[in-house]
């Protein structure tokens, strides 16, 4: 069985290229007080939609859905509430865009991995590595999507993220199903294997994001050890 390992010293990617490691890992301190942007000149800074989304991510995580007001988001970006409303009708729309952008990036990573000419076990490992790397590179968005999102109360608002999530799930399940079809699952079935692997990676990512004060081993080493144990136990040579 091919067991690709994380190279020593490889880091997690910067946003926008989450599947290509680029330099040392930096654990983001998601709850530190946000830095306010200088108020932009009229017709300039308030047009920066991406800046609004980044500010909103931090505030949603730090203060929760109720505490994240349009005024607080606007103040951090350095614009008026009126200017912010030119881009988003309310904070629900901001939250939905944060979640759909994050899910879209993860789905794109999975598409790229599925297009590679590799064996099924290598593909599964690549997907799991990419998932944890993505989480640690985008801790605020990850918490909003996978940990405690207010979108859970609205079927309508869930629709876009559900579609992207289903795409990611189907691709990963397909890779696990191929391993099972090859007769290489030591225990369980494709469904239980898929859920066990995802739960383990989610748990690692969530703990490292929410417990930054723990003396964690280097993330690339910790992820490699965990995946070795999981895959060696589940998949036969």
N, C-alpha and C positions, 0 to 999 in steps of 0.2 A: 504494500500500500504506500502510495506517495504521501509523505507527511511534510509539506512545506513548512518551514519555521520562520518566525520573525527574525530578521537579521539583528544582531546585537547593535544597540545604539540607534536603531531606526526610530523615527518619531512619528507622531500622528500628523496628518495633513492639515494644511490650512484650509479654511472654508473656501468652497468653490472647486476644490480638487481633493475631496475627502478620501479618495482611494489611492492617492499617490503620496507616500510618506515624504516629508520635506523638513528635515532638521529635528532638533530636540523637542521633546514633549514639554508642554507647559500646562499644568493643571489650572483651569480657570477658576478664580474665586468668585462664584456667582452671586454671593450675597454682600459683597463689599459695597459701600456707598457709591452710587454711580457718579461719574463726573459730568457736570452739566456743560453742554456746548455753549460757546459764546453766541449771543443772539445775532442771527444773521441779518444782513441787509435785506430790505424788502425786495422780493423778486429773485432771491438767491437761495439762502439756506433752507427756507420753508418748502422748497421744491424737492428736497432730497428725501424721497420716499424710503429708501433703504435705511437712512439714518433714523427715521421715525420708527421703523420696524425693530432696529437694534435696541433703541431706547425702550421700546415697549416690552421687548423680551425680558430685559433686566427688571423692569418694574413689575410685570406680571409675576415673575418668580419671587422677587423680594417681598412684594406686598399683597400678593393674591389677586384674584379677579376683582373683588369688591374694592380693594385699595388702589387698583390701577385705574386712575381717572384720566380722562383726556387732558385735563389741565396739567397733571403731573408729567405726563408724557411730553406735552408741548413745552413745558418749562425746561425739561432736561435737554430737549433738542435745541431750545433757544428760539422758539417761534410762538406765535399766539395760537390760542385754541381755534380761532377762526381760520388761520392758515392751515392748521392740521386738518380741519374739516374739509378743506379743498381736496384732500387725498383719501380720506376715510370718513364714512358717514357716522361711525361709532366705534367703540372699542371692540365690539364683537367682530367687526370686519377686520380690524387689525389683528386680533388673535387668530382668526381663521386664516389670514394670509401667512402669518408666521408658521402655522402648522402645515399648511399645504406646501409652502416653499420647502420646509424641512423634509417632508415626506417625498416631495418631488426629487430632491437631491439624492435621497437614499434609494429611491426607485431607479434613478439614472445610474447609480453605482452598480446596482444589481444587474441592470441590463448589460452594462459593460462587462461585468464578470461572466455573465452567461454567454457572452459572445466569444469568450476566449476558448481556444482549443485545448482544454485540460480535462483530466479525468474527473469523475463525479465527486470523489472524496476531496480532491484539491479544490474543486469549485465550492463545495460546502464550507471548507475551512476559510477560503477567501471571503465568502459572504459573511461568516461570523466575525472574522477579523475586521472587515470593513464596517460592520454594524457597531462594534465597540469603538473603533476609531472615530466613527462619525459622532457617536454619543459624546465622547470626550472632547472632540473638536467643537461641538455645538451644544454645550451643556444646558443652556437656557432653553433652547428650542426642544431639546430632548426631553427635559422635564415637563414642558408644556404638552408635548405630544404623547409621551409614553408613561408619565407618572401620575399627574393629577390635573387633567385639562378640564376647564369648565365647559368645553364643547360636549362633554359626555351627556349633558342634560338636554341637548338639542339634536334631534335626528336630522333636521334640515342642515344644520351647520356641520354635522359629522360627515355628510355625504361625500364631499371632495376628499377628505382625509381617508375615509373608508375605502374609496376606490383605489387610491394610491397604496394604502396598506394592503389591500387584497392582492395587488400586483406583486408587491414584495413577498407576501406570503406564498403566492402561487409559484413564484420562481424558486424560492427556497424549498418548498414542499416537493417541487418537481425534481430538484437535485437529490433530496433524500429518497424520493421514490425510485430514482434510478439506482441508487446504492442498494435498496431493498430488492429491486428486480435482478440485480447481479448476485443475489444471495449472500450479501456481505454484512447484513445486520446480525450482530451477535444476540441481541435481545430486543424485545418489544417489536413494534411495527412502525411504519413510516410516520404515523400520527404521533405516537408517544415519543419517538426519537426526535422529531421536529420540535415538539413542545419542550422536551427536556433541554435540548441544545439552546433554544431561544431563551428559555427561562434562566439558564445559567449565565448567558451573556448579558441579558438585561440586568440580572442581579449584580454582576460585577460592575457594569457601567453605572448603574444607579447608586451603588455604594460609594464608588470612587468620586462621583459628582457631589453627592450629598454629605459625605464624610471626609472632607479634604484634610482634616487634622489627623487622620489615621496615618501612621508611618507605613504607607503602602510601598511595596516593592516596585521597581520600575515597571510602568504599565505594560511595555512590550514583553517583558519577561513574565510577568504575571499572567497575561493573556495567553502566551505560548504554553506555559505550564498547564493552565486550565484546559485549553483545547487539546493538548496531548492526552491528558487524562480522560477527557470526554470521548474523544474519537477513538483512542486505543481501546476503551471499554466497550464502545458501541459497534465498532466496525472491524470486521475480520480482514486479515491480509489477503 
